[in-house]
C-alpha cells in the first residue's frame, strides 16, 4: 500500500512538472491577471510568455479570427480551447465605430511630453498589459477585452476564464514602450486598408505591437511600416488610422489612401508646434476638410467638433500642459451615453495620459474622473 501511494505521488509530481514546463509562462501570466483597485471592469496582466512576431508576419495573419486561432494554437498545444471575438459587424457589414481622441503635448512641470488618449466605444472591460520581451522593448499597453471575447457579462473571474487574456499581447489599442514611443488607433468608417504588394501582411493591431516592441522613435516606426502591408480586418466593417509619438516630441498620423491602392499617407506635427492631435477623420492634406463629411470620417461621433475643441484647448496652452490639464483636455471631448441607431450606448471606456519621460500611465476608467489608476513598468 505504501509503495503504491509513493508511486502515485511520483506520477503526480512528474505530471505537475510537465505542466509547469509546458504551460509555465501561461500559468504565471494568468495568475497575474487581477482587477485594479477592485474594479470589475479594469484588469492588469504581467505577460510572461515568449512570443515570436516574425512567425506571425510569416503567416500573414490579418484577420481577428485568424489571430485568435493562432493564439489558441500556441496556448492550447492541442487542447480544445475556444476563443472568439465579441467585436463583429452587423448584417450590413457595419460596426459601431470606435470614436477616439489622441494628442501629444509638452510637459509643463518638467522635461518630456504627455501622450493623451480617449478610447470611446461600447461598454467593455479593459486590460492593461505589461510585457518585457526578451527581444524587444518593455511596454505598457491597453486592450479592449471585447476583441478577445469578454464583455460585462463575461469577465476573467476564474483561472480558466482568464485564458483569453493571453491574446492581449497581440491586440493593443494604445500603448507606450520603455523608450517613450507611444501609439494609438482611431477608427475611420468604411476605410479598411487592404494594402497588397509583395511585402508580408500584418493586421490591425499587430502593427502597433511591432512598433511597441521594435521602435524607439517615430522615424523607426515609419521605416518599419515600409516593410509590411497593413491590412485591416474588413469583416468588422471599419478602417483605422494611427498616431505615433516619441519621447523627443516627434509625432505623426499614419493613414491609408482609400482612392489610391491604400498607399500610406503620413501627416507630421507642424514644425515649431508643441502639440499634435487627431480624432476620427482623415488629416492628410489630400483629404483634410474642416466640414464634417462621412466620406472622410465619422460625423455621428462629432469627430470634427472633438478635433476643434481639443485643438483649441491645446492652442490656448501653447501645447504645454500639466498632468491635470492633459486630463482636463481629454475630459472636454469624452463621451457619455452616445446612443447609436441600433440602440447601443457608447461611453468613453477610458482616458489615458502616458508620461513619455517617466514611462508611466495614468488611466481614468469609464468617465470616473475622481479616480486615477497609475501604472508603470
C-alpha positions as CSV (number, residue, x, y, z in Angstrom):
1,X,0.0,0.0,0.0
2,X,2.8,2.4,0.9
3,X,4.7,1.6,-2.2
4,X,1.6,2.2,-4.4
5,X,1.0,5.5,-2.7
6,X,4.6,6.6,-3.3
7,X,4.2,5.5,-6.9
8,X,1.0,7.7,-7.3
9,X,2.7,10.7,-5.7
10,X,5.6,10.2,-8.0
11,X,3.4,10.2,-11.1
12,X,1.6,13.3,-9.9
13,X,4.8,15.1,-9.3
14,X,6.0,14.3,-12.8
15,X,2.7,15.5,-14.2
16,X,2.9,18.7,-12.3
17,X,6.5,19.3,-13.5
18,X,5.4,18.6,-17.1
19,X,2.5,21.1,-16.8
20,X,4.9,23.7,-15.3
21,X,7.4,23.0,-18.2
22,X,4.8,23.2,-20.9
23,X,2.5,25.9,-19.6
24,X,4.7,27.7,-17.1
25,X,4.6,31.1,-18.9
26,X,0.8,30.8,-19.4
27,X,0.2,29.9,-15.8
28,X,2.4,32.7,-14.4
29,X,0.7,35.3,-16.8
30,X,-2.8,34.1,-16.0
31,X,-2.1,34.2,-12.2
32,X,-1.1,37.9,-12.6
33,X,-4.5,38.9,-14.1
34,X,-6.1,40.9,-11.4
35,X,-8.7,43.6,-11.1
36,X,-7.3,47.1,-10.5
37,X,-8.5,48.6,-7.2
38,X,-11.3,46.1,-7.1
39,X,-12.8,47.5,-10.3
40,X,-14.6,44.5,-12.0
41,X,-14.1,46.1,-15.5
42,X,-10.4,47.0,-15.3
43,X,-7.6,44.5,-15.2
44,X,-3.9,44.3,-15.2
45,X,-1.6,41.5,-16.5
46,X,2.1,40.8,-16.5
47,X,2.7,38.9,-19.7
48,X,5.4,36.3,-19.2
49,X,5.2,34.2,-22.4
50,X,7.7,34.1,-25.1
51,X,6.2,35.2,-28.5
52,X,7.6,35.5,-32.0
53,X,6.3,38.4,-34.0
54,X,8.3,37.2,-37.0
55,X,6.3,34.0,-37.0
56,X,3.1,35.9,-37.3
57,X,4.5,38.1,-40.0
58,X,5.5,35.0,-42.0
59,X,2.0,33.6,-41.5
60,X,0.5,36.9,-42.8
61,X,-2.3,36.9,-40.2
62,X,-4.6,39.9,-41.0
63,X,-8.0,39.0,-39.5
64,X,-9.1,38.8,-35.9
65,X,-10.4,35.2,-36.3
66,X,-7.1,34.1,-37.7
67,X,-5.2,35.8,-34.9
68,X,-7.4,34.2,-32.2
69,X,-6.9,30.8,-33.9
70,X,-3.1,31.4,-33.7
71,X,-3.2,32.3,-30.1
72,X,-5.4,29.2,-29.3
73,X,-2.8,27.0,-31.1
74,X,0.0,28.5,-29.1
75,X,-1.5,28.3,-25.6
76,X,-3.7,25.2,-26.2
77,X,-0.9,23.0,-27.5
78,X,-3.5,20.6,-28.9
79,X,-6.2,21.1,-26.2
80,X,-9.8,22.0,-27.4
81,X,-9.7,25.7,-26.3
82,X,-12.1,28.1,-27.9
83,X,-11.7,31.8,-28.3
84,X,-13.9,34.2,-30.1
85,X,-14.0,38.0,-30.6
86,X,-17.1,39.8,-29.4
87,X,-16.5,42.5,-32.0
88,X,-18.4,41.7,-35.1
89,X,-20.2,43.6,-37.8
90,X,-23.9,43.6,-38.3
91,X,-25.7,42.1,-41.3
92,X,-24.9,45.1,-43.5
93,X,-21.2,44.9,-42.5
94,X,-21.3,47.9,-40.2
95,X,-19.8,48.1,-36.7
96,X,-20.3,50.8,-34.2
97,X,-17.3,52.9,-34.8
98,X,-14.6,53.4,-32.2
99,X,-14.6,57.2,-31.6
100,X,-11.3,58.3,-30.1
101,X,-9.1,61.3,-29.5
102,X,-5.3,61.3,-29.2
103,X,-2.7,64.1,-28.7
104,X,0.9,64.8,-27.8
105,X,1.8,67.9,-25.8
106,X,4.8,69.1,-23.9
107,X,5.0,68.8,-20.1
108,X,4.7,72.0,-18.2
109,X,6.3,70.7,-15.0
110,X,9.5,69.1,-16.3
111,X,11.2,67.8,-19.4
112,X,9.4,65.5,-21.7
113,X,5.9,65.0,-23.3
114,X,2.5,63.7,-22.5
115,X,0.5,61.4,-24.8
116,X,-3.2,61.7,-24.2
117,X,-5.8,59.3,-25.4
118,X,-9.6,58.8,-25.1
119,X,-10.9,55.4,-26.1
120,X,-14.6,55.8,-26.8
121,X,-16.6,52.6,-27.5
122,X,-19.3,50.4,-26.2
123,X,-19.1,49.4,-22.5
124,X,-16.4,46.7,-22.3
125,X,-13.8,45.7,-19.8
126,X,-10.2,46.9,-20.2
127,X,-6.9,45.1,-19.8
128,X,-3.6,46.8,-19.1
129,X,-0.8,44.5,-20.2
130,X,2.8,45.0,-19.1
131,X,5.4,43.0,-21.1
132,X,9.1,42.5,-21.0
133,X,10.0,40.6,-24.2
134,X,13.5,39.1,-24.5
135,X,14.0,40.5,-28.0
136,X,12.1,43.8,-27.7
137,X,11.3,46.9,-25.6
138,X,9.2,46.6,-22.5
139,X,5.8,48.2,-22.7
140,X,2.6,49.2,-21.1
141,X,-0.4,48.7,-23.4
142,X,-4.2,48.8,-23.2
143,X,-6.7,46.4,-24.8
144,X,-10.4,46.4,-25.3
145,X,-11.2,43.0,-23.9
146,X,-14.2,42.5,-26.3
147,X,-11.6,41.9,-29.0
148,X,-10.9,38.5,-27.5
149,X,-14.3,37.5,-26.2
150,X,-15.0,39.4,-23.0
151,X,-18.0,41.6,-22.1
152,X,-19.7,43.0,-19.0
153,X,-21.3,39.6,-18.6
154,X,-18.2,37.6,-19.3
155,X,-15.2,38.6,-17.2
156,X,-11.9,36.9,-16.2
157,X,-13.2,35.9,-12.8
158,X,-11.5,32.4,-12.6
159,X,-8.3,30.9,-13.8
160,X,-9.9,29.2,-16.8
161,X,-11.9,32.3,-17.7
162,X,-8.7,34.2,-17.8
163,X,-7.3,32.2,-20.7
164,X,-8.4,34.6,-23.5
165,X,-6.4,37.4,-21.8
166,X,-3.3,35.9,-23.3
167,X,-4.4,37.3,-26.7
168,X,-3.9,40.8,-25.4
169,X,-0.3,40.9,-26.3
170,X,-1.3,40.9,-30.0
171,X,-4.2,43.3,-29.6
172,X,-3.2,46.7,-28.1
173,X,-5.3,49.7,-29.0
174,X,-2.8,52.1,-27.4
175,X,0.5,51.8,-25.5
176,X,3.9,53.1,-24.7
177,X,7.3,51.3,-24.6
178,X,10.3,51.9,-22.4
179,X,11.8,54.3,-24.9
180,X,8.7,56.5,-24.6
181,X,7.3,55.7,-28.0
182,X,3.5,55.9,-27.9
183,X,0.9,54.7,-30.4
184,X,-2.9,54.7,-30.6
185,X,-5.6,53.7,-33.0
186,X,-8.6,55.6,-34.2
187,X,-11.4,54.3,-36.4
188,X,-12.4,55.6,-39.9
189,X,-15.7,54.2,-41.2
190,X,-15.6,52.1,-44.3
191,X,-11.9,52.7,-44.8
192,X,-10.3,49.3,-44.1
193,X,-6.8,49.3,-45.6
194,X,-6.1,46.4,-47.8
195,X,-2.5,47.1,-48.9
196,X,-1.4,44.5,-51.4
197,X,2.2,44.3,-52.5
198,X,5.0,41.7,-52.3
199,X,5.6,42.7,-48.7
200,X,4.2,40.5,-45.8
201,X,0.8,41.3,-44.4
202,X,0.2,42.4,-40.8
203,X,-3.2,43.0,-39.2
204,X,-4.9,46.0,-37.5
205,X,-3.3,45.8,-34.0
206,X,-0.2,43.7,-34.9
207,X,1.4,46.7,-36.5
208,X,1.1,48.5,-33.1
209,X,2.7,45.6,-31.2
210,X,5.6,45.7,-33.7
211,X,6.0,49.5,-33.1
212,X,6.0,49.0,-29.3
213,X,8.4,46.1,-29.4
214,X,10.9,47.3,-32.0
215,X,10.8,51.1,-32.4
216,X,12.2,53.9,-30.2
217,X,11.3,56.8,-32.5
218,X,8.7,58.0,-35.0
219,X,11.3,57.6,-37.7
220,X,12.0,54.0,-36.8
221,X,8.2,53.3,-36.7
222,X,7.7,54.8,-40.2
223,X,10.6,52.9,-41.5
224,X,9.2,49.6,-40.1
225,X,5.8,50.5,-41.7
226,X,7.5,50.5,-45.1
227,X,8.5,46.8,-44.7
228,X,4.9,45.4,-44.4
229,X,1.4,45.7,-45.9
230,X,-1.2,46.9,-43.3
231,X,-4.4,45.0,-43.9
232,X,-7.4,45.9,-41.6
233,X,-9.9,43.2,-40.9
234,X,-12.6,44.0,-43.3
235,X,-15.1,41.7,-41.5
236,X,-15.5,44.2,-38.7
237,X,-16.7,47.0,-41.1
238,X,-14.2,49.7,-40.1
239,X,-10.8,51.1,-41.1
240,X,-8.3,52.9,-38.9
241,X,-5.6,55.4,-38.7
242,X,-2.8,55.6,-36.1
243,X,-0.9,58.2,-34.1
244,X,2.7,57.7,-33.3
245,X,4.7,59.9,-30.9
246,X,8.2,59.6,-29.4
247,X,9.9,60.9,-26.3
248,X,11.8,63.6,-28.4
249,X,8.5,65.3,-29.2
250,X,8.1,64.0,-32.7
251,X,4.6,62.8,-33.7
252,X,2.8,61.7,-36.9
253,X,-0.5,60.3,-38.0
254,X,-0.5,57.3,-40.3
255,X,-3.4,56.9,-42.8
256,X,-4.1,54.9,-45.9
257,X,-5.3,56.4,-49.2
258,X,-8.8,54.9,-50.0
259,X,-8.6,56.1,-53.6
260,X,-5.0,55.0,-54.5
261,X,-4.5,51.4,-53.5
262,X,-4.3,52.2,-49.8
263,X,-0.9,53.8,-50.1
264,X,0.4,55.1,-46.8
265,X,-0.2,58.7,-46.0
266,X,1.8,60.4,-43.3
267,X,1.0,63.7,-41.6
268,X,3.6,65.1,-39.3
269,X,3.4,67.6,-36.4
270,X,3.9,71.2,-37.8
271,X,7.5,72.3,-37.3
272,X,7.9,74.5,-34.2
273,X,4.5,73.5,-32.7
274,X,4.3,71.9,-29.3
275,X,1.3,69.7,-30.0
276,X,-0.4,67.4,-32.4
277,X,-3.9,65.9,-32.1
278,X,-6.2,63.6,-34.1
279,X,-9.8,62.3,-33.8
280,X,-11.8,60.2,-36.4
281,X,-11.4,61.9,-39.8
282,X,-8.6,62.0,-42.3
283,X,-5.9,64.6,-41.5
284,X,-3.7,64.3,-44.6
285,X,-3.7,67.4,-46.8
286,X,-5.0,65.4,-49.7
287,X,-8.3,64.8,-47.8
288,X,-8.4,67.2,-44.9
289,X,-11.6,69.2,-44.5
290,X,-13.0,71.5,-41.8
291,X,-16.5,70.4,-42.7
292,X,-18.0,67.1,-41.5
293,X,-18.0,64.6,-44.3
294,X,-19.0,60.9,-44.0
295,X,-16.6,60.1,-46.8
296,X,-13.7,61.3,-44.7
297,X,-14.6,60.3,-41.2
298,X,-17.4,60.0,-38.6
299,X,-19.8,62.9,-38.2
300,X,-22.1,61.0,-35.9
301,X,-19.4,60.9,-33.2
302,X,-18.8,64.7,-33.7
303,X,-15.2,64.0,-34.8
304,X,-14.8,67.5,-36.3
305,X,-16.2,69.1,-33.1
306,X,-13.8,67.0,-30.9
307,X,-10.9,67.9,-33.1
308,X,-11.7,71.6,-32.9
309,X,-12.3,71.5,-29.2
310,X,-9.2,69.6,-28.3
311,X,-7.1,71.7,-30.7
312,X,-8.5,75.0,-29.2
313,X,-7.6,73.8,-25.7
314,X,-4.0,72.8,-26.7
315,X,-3.6,76.0,-28.6
316,X,-4.7,78.1,-25.7
317,X,-2.0,76.4,-23.6
318,X,0.6,76.6,-26.4
319,X,0.7,72.8,-26.2
320,X,2.3,72.9,-22.8
321,X,0.2,71.0,-20.1
322,X,0.4,69.7,-16.6
323,X,-0.9,66.2,-16.0
324,X,-4.2,67.7,-14.7
325,X,-4.5,69.8,-17.8
326,X,-3.9,66.9,-20.1
327,X,-6.7,65.0,-18.2
328,X,-8.9,68.0,-18.5
329,X,-8.3,68.2,-22.2
330,X,-9.5,64.6,-22.6
331,X,-12.5,65.3,-20.3
332,X,-13.7,68.1,-22.6
333,X,-14.2,65.6,-25.5
334,X,-15.2,62.5,-23.7
335,X,-18.4,60.6,-24.5
336,X,-21.2,59.6,-22.1
337,X,-24.4,57.9,-23.3
338,X,-23.9,58.4,-27.0
339,X,-26.9,56.4,-28.4
340,X,-26.5,54.7,-31.8
341,X,-29.2,53.9,-34.3
342,X,-29.3,50.3,-33.2
343,X,-29.9,51.3,-29.6
344,X,-26.5,50.5,-28.2
345,X,-24.9,53.1,-25.9
346,X,-21.3,54.3,-26.2
347,X,-19.1,55.8,-23.5
348,X,-15.5,56.8,-23.1
349,X,-14.1,53.4,-22.0
350,X,-11.0,55.1,-20.6
351,X,-8.9,58.2,-20.7
352,X,-5.2,57.7,-20.7
353,X,-2.2,60.1,-20.1
354,X,1.1,58.5,-20.9
355,X,4.2,60.3,-19.4
356,X,6.8,59.7,-22.1
357,X,9.7,60.8,-19.8
358,X,8.7,58.9,-16.6
359,X,7.3,55.9,-18.6
360,X,4.1,55.8,-16.6
361,X,0.4,55.7,-17.4
362,X,-2.4,57.4,-15.6
363,X,-5.8,55.9,-16.5
364,X,-9.3,57.0,-15.7
365,X,-11.9,54.4,-16.4
366,X,-15.4,55.0,-17.7
367,X,-15.8,58.7,-17.0
368,X,-14.8,58.3,-13.4
369,X,-12.7,61.4,-13.3
370,X,-12.3,61.3,-9.5
371,X,-10.2,58.1,-9.7
372,X,-6.8,57.8,-11.4
373,X,-5.1,54.4,-11.7
374,X,-1.3,54.6,-12.0
375,X,0.8,52.1,-13.9
376,X,4.5,51.7,-14.6
377,X,7.0,49.1,-15.9
